[in-house]
Amino acid sequence: MTLASLAVQALNGLAEAASLFLVAVGLSLIFGVSRIVNFAHGSLYMLGLYVAWTLVQAWGDVAAGFWGAMLASALLIGLLGAIVELSVLRRIYRAPEMFQLLATFALVLVLEDLALWLWGPEDLLGPLAPGLEGSVPILGRYFPVYDLVLIGIGAAVWLGLWLLLNRSHWGRQIRAATQDREMLGALGVNSAWLFTSVFALGAFLAGLAGALQLPRQPANLGLDLAVIGDVFVVVVVGGMGSISGAALASLIIAQLKALCIALGVVELFGIQVAFPKLTLVVEFLFMAVVLVFRPWGLLGKPLALSRTAAGAEAPLQPAGRGPRVLALVVAVLVLGLPLLSETVPYATVIAQDMLIAVVFGVSLHFMMGLGGMVSFGHAAYFGLGAYGVALAFKSFGWSMAASLLAAPVLAGAAALLFGWFCVRLAGVYLAMLTLAFAQIVWSVVYQWDAVTGGSNGMIGVWPERWLSGDRWYWFVAVVAIVVVWLVRRLAFSHFGLALRATRDSAMRADALGINVKRVQLVGFCVAGVLAGVAGGLFVFSKGGVSPETLMVSTSVDALVMVLMGGIQQLAGPVVGGVVFTAMRDYFVGITQYWGALFGAVILLIVMAFPQGIAGQFARWSARRQK
């Protein structure tokens, strides 16, 4: 590799770092003050690009019109961010943090369909920046002038933010809010409007980052979720709330990607390594390494606890006679549903999807609700369970029964390996490490064509004749009922009590002689095994599996089920899995904008039932008994 190639790749890395920093620094600011992990930040970035395209079309392809459109689109997205904070997020600041996360995910669905309605499904390619269309020679190679300007803009934004946060009264208030929001309010600062202004600034930066990409990439509806993973990585690796950390992490990650592209295919110890393929996962590998050795990020600090957080959760109570009778009636109805197949022919198909969703949701709830361990990468164990069955059944020729056993074994082994690292962290850092491992698994599955089928996946995995049709439905139903019953028994066992103790106070649990990390690791593994069971049922129900089962969206689906139903209730993931599947199937059938409708319903549930559907019914029941 020549010096010129290295220099150009380094400059490419700087341009990518500037782009990544501009969008990530806004999220870092928002999290530092509000403690909200804003999934909708990628949507603001996407809308910034769409709005810039529209304004450039209206104002003309001249320098004044182009740069005016860049600034105007960023201002409009900043205004949108302020409206979102005032109308939605301000109402749920005192709700549990995971419900705030659910609300921002609902916003993703709403904003994506808003873009679909306004601009349609086609990609929109913008013009080159007027006067910056050419390239400059770099050691005999050429580099785009616009990318050099982008590097300069990134550096200018970093300097401006540093001066704002360190040399202004408003900046000092922001830094104080990142340390102790409640004390700041006690000193007379209007923290509500401070939150609004910071959210507007973060949205402005996201919109600016998106707008500046207009000459480099087309506006499309997939940008929101495509960018949010990289943004999360930058913010977490740099340290949540650290501006300089976001800049450093952006630079390192962008340069790592550029280096992988520059290296190409290299032979190491007789083995050919295709480094360009690592660009799909290199940032997650780097994040995993950083979090294992530096849990708070490169320049981050331990997060201060919020005094407004919800108090200790009420202890679980064994179900009374009424709930037990209701559960028995539901189980009988589920098992008897095939008898109504002639009347409602599609009922068993929907019910089967609901049952698999319930198993998947229960698996995540076991580690989140009982163990307090949040996961953004639970799809890894669901997908590994599905691929384990497909490989055993199709590639190895195992029987159906033996193949189904491969699902929990493979998922449990992965959970044991990943969990050993994950349980050493807590909060959002633990969640992001689970995401990193899930993305690593997805990358391997996506690119291992010879074994997993790559992007095409594996098809033709259907139940054997002796367990096909209604018999397969009954099998899924029995497994789901057994899983729900087993988790309930575990919740009230000595292990379940120990797991809940580590959730409520790890220090007190340790003082009582509980091996906190061991208990959490076992809980992590149980959750992985159950997710693998759900994946095994899924692959035989759908006839195949693809890498999409390992993507972030699958993990988010599980989070939505758990939070929608209620994380404090054992019945929460059951209710959430049923409601989630029913709503999605119904909304998809009635409108192409089903995502917006789905997101709006989720927002209503979050604001009306901050404890989830099952949690709200439990509160009503408790009030009646009084």
C-alpha positions, -999 to +999 in steps of 0.1 A: +000+000+000+014+034-010+018+065+012-007+083-011-033+056-005-029+058+032-031+096+032-064+095+011-079+068+033-069+088+064-087+119+050-117+097+041-117+086+077-116+122+089-146+131+067-166+102+080-155+110+116-168+146+111-202+133+098-205+108+126-195+133+153-221+159+141-250+135+146-235+117+177-227+148+197-263+158+197-274+125+212-245+128+238-258+162+249-294+150+252-284+119+272-260+138+295-288+162+306-321+142+303-307+106+307-330+096+277-316+071+253-332+087+223-339+061+195-355+088+174-322+107+170-316+088+138-350+099+125-341+135+131-309+130+111-330+114+083-355+142+083-327+168+081-315+152+048-351+151+034-358+188+044-325+199+029-333+182-004-367+199-005-353+234+003-325+230-022-351+222-049-371+252-040-342+278-035-321+267-064-288+251-070-266+281-061-243+287-032-267+310-013-296+285-018-276+255-009-260+267+023-292+285+033-310+252+029-284+235+051-289+260+079-327+263+075-332+225+076-311+222+108-332+250+124-365+233+114-353+200+128-343+218+160-378+233+162-392+198+157-370+185+185-383+212+208-419+203+199-413+166+205-397+173+239-426+196+250-455+174+237-442+139+245-410+136+265-418+162+291-448+142+302-428+110+309-396+123+325-406+107+358-416+074+342-391+045+343-362+050+319-372+020+298-406+035+291-389+067+279-369+045+256-402+029+244-416+063+237-386+073+215-389+041+196-426+049+189-414+083+176-392+064+151-422+047+137-442+079+134-414+100+119-405+073+094-441+071+081-443+109+081-413+109+057-429+082+036-461+103+033-443+135+025-416+123+001-426+088-010-406+056-009-380+064-036-345+075-028-339+113-035-305+123-047-294+159-041-270+181-061-233+186-054-224+216-033-220+246-057-184+256-061-172+225-043-177+198-070-141+191-077-112+174-061-077+184-048-045+165-055-031+147-025+003+130-032-008+121-067-043+110-056-075+131-056-098+140-027-132+157-028-132+193-019-166+190-002-152+164+022-124+188+032-151+214+040-170+188+060-139+181+081-136+218+088-173+220+097-169+191+122-139+208+138-157+241+140-187+225+156-166+208+182-148+241+191-181+260+192-196+234+216-166+234+238-167+272+241-205+271+247-202+245+275-172+259+292-174+296+286-211+304+289-236+305+318-260+282+299-232+258+293-223+257+330-260+249+337-258+220+312-226+206+328-242+209+362-273+191+350-252+162+339-239+158+374-270+165+396-302+176+379-322+178+412-297+200+430-297+223+399-335+227+403-331+233+440-309+263+431-337+279+412-328+269+376-358+260+354-347+225+345-377+219+323-368+246+299-331+237+301-341+202+290-361+216+261-332+238+249-307+210+251-331+187+232-336+214+206-298+218+203-293+181+199-320+179+173-304+209+155-271+191+153-288+159+140-306+179+114-274+197+104-255+163+101-282+149+079-285+180+057-247+181+051-249+146+037-270+158+008-241+158-018-228+125-005-258+102-003-294+100-013-322+106+012-339+073+020-363+058+046-337+034+060-313+061+072-328+064+107-320+029+119-289+026+097-272+055+115-285+051+151-264+020+157-232+038+148-243+068+168-249+047+199-215+032+196-198+066+193-216+080+223-210+049+245-174+045+235-166+081+240-185+083+273-221+092+277-224+130+279-188+137+269-184+160+238-147+154+235-153+117+240-178+117+211-152+134+189-124+110+199-147+079+194-159+092+160-123+097+149-111+062+160-141+043+146-140+061+112-103+055+109-107+019+118-132+015+090-110+034+066-081+011+075-101-020+069-110-008+034-074+002+027-060-032+038-082-052+015-075-090+016-044-098+036-028-132+043-021-138+080-004-170+092-015-187+059-051-176+063-067-150+039-085-122+059-109-100+040-106-068+060-133-048+041-159-073+055-150-061+090-164-027+082-199-041+091-188-049+126-155-032+134-171-004+155-190-030+176-158-050+181-141-019+193-170-010+216-169-044+232-132-042+239-135-006+253-165-015+276-148-047+289-117-027+300-132+008+305-169+004+314-176+042+314-161+048+279-129+065+269-136+099+284-168+092+304-175+092+341-198+070+362-234+083+358-249+101+388-280+085+401-312+105+397-333+112+428-364+114+406-360+078+395-388+054+405-383+038+440-377+002+447-402-021+430-429-037+451-422-073+458-439-099+436-470-115+451-482-150+443-513-150+421-546-152+438-575-175+430-590-152+404-558-148+382-551-185+385-586-193+372-582-168+344-548-182+334-563-217+333-592-205+311-568-188+287-547-219+285-577-240+277-588-215+250-554-215+235-552-253+233-588-255+219-583-229+192-577-254+164-612-267+169-624-233+157-602-233+126-631-238+102-648-208+116-617-186+119-592-202+095-564-176+101-567-177+139-542-205+146-516-188+124-519-155+144-521-174+177-489-193+168-471-161+162-484-147+195-472-177+214-437-175+199-437-138+207-447-146+243-418-170+247-394-144+233-408-116+255-408-138+286-371-146+280-362-109+279-384-101+309-366-127+329-334-108+328-349-073+327-378-075+350-363-099+376-326-093+371-326-056+361-303-063+332-314-044+301-305-059+267-304-042+233-291-074+217-315-102+228-321-110+191-287-127+191-300-157+211-333-158+193-314-159+159-288-184+171-316-207+182-332-204+148-300-210+129-290-238+153-322-256+144-319-249+106-282-261+105-289-292+125-320-301+105-309-291+070-271-294+070-265-321+096-296-342+088-307-344+125-342-354+134-367-327+142-366-335+180-328-334+181-327-302+160-351-284+184-327-293+213-299-276+194-316-242+197-314-237+235-280-254+237-264-230+211-282-199+224-273-209+260-236-213+251-235-179+235-253-163+265-228-179+288-199-165+268-213-130+262-229-128+297-195-134+314-185-099+300-219-082+302-228-088+338-197-068+348-215-037+335-248-020+344-274+002+329-271+016+294-235+003+292-246-033+297-273-028+271-249-014+246-224-043+252-253-068+245-259-048+212-222-051+203-222-089+207-255-092+188-241-072+159-210-093+158-231-125+156-252-109+129-221-100+109-208-135+111-242-150+100-246-124+072-212-131+057-207-168+062-223-178+030-210-214+029-226-223+063-255-199+069-265-190+034-254-154+040-280-128+031-303-154+016-306-173+048-318-209+050-352-222+038-371-254+036-372-261+074-407-274+079-420-297+107-419-335+100-451-350+090-459-365+124-459-330+139-473-309+111-506-289+109-526-285+141-502-309+159-474-283+154-496-256+168-504-277+199-467-283+204-459-246+202-488-239+226-476-265+251-441-252+250-452-216+255-474-226+285-446-246+301-422-217+296-445-192+313-452-216+341-415-224+346-405-187+347-432-181+373-419-209+394-383-196+390-394-161+401-406-174+435-378-198+440-346-191+461-328-183+429-355-159+418-354-141+451-316-138+449-319-125+413-344-098+424-321-089+453-292-082+429-316-061+409-328-040+438-294-035+455-263-054+444-243-041+474-269-053+500-271-086+482-234-090+483-234-082+520-259-110+526-235-135+510-251-137+475-226-141+447-240-112+426-222-118+394-228-156+394-265-151+400-267-125+373-248-147+349-271-176+355-301-153+349-285-141+317-280-177+305-316-187+314-329-157+294-306-168+264-318-204+266-355-193+265-349-170+236-332-199+218-364-219+224-384-191+208-360-190+178-363-228+174-401-226+173-399-197+149-378-214+122-402-244+120-432-221+120-419-199+091-401-226+072-367-208+073-345-181+088-326-151+075-301-126+091-330-102+098-338-123+129-305-111+144-310-074+136-315-046+161-352-044+151-359-079+165-343-069+198-364-038+198-396-059+192-388-078+224-382-046+243-416-032+231-434-064+242-419-063+277-424-026+283-459-025+267-471-053+289-454-040+320-419-048+333-430-050+370-455-078+363-449-114+355-479-113+332-464-082+314-445-100+286-475-123+280-499-094+276-473-074+257-465-103+232-502-108+224-510-071+221-479-063+201-484-092+176-522-085+172-517-047+167-489-051+142-508-078+121-540-057+121-523-023+113-503-038+085-535-050+069-553-017+069-528+010+058-494+014+044-487+039+072-492+012+098-459+022+115-472+056+124-505+042+136-486+016+157-462+042+171-491+065+180-508+037+199-475+029+217-472+066+227-508+066+241-500+034+261-468+049+275-485+082+285-517+066+298-502+034+314-466+043+324-465+009+342-476-010+311-509-026+304-506-055+329-492-031+355-521-008+351-546-036+356-527-047+387-530-012+401-567-010+394-571-044+411-552-032+441-574-001+444-605-022+443-593-045+471-587-014+493 
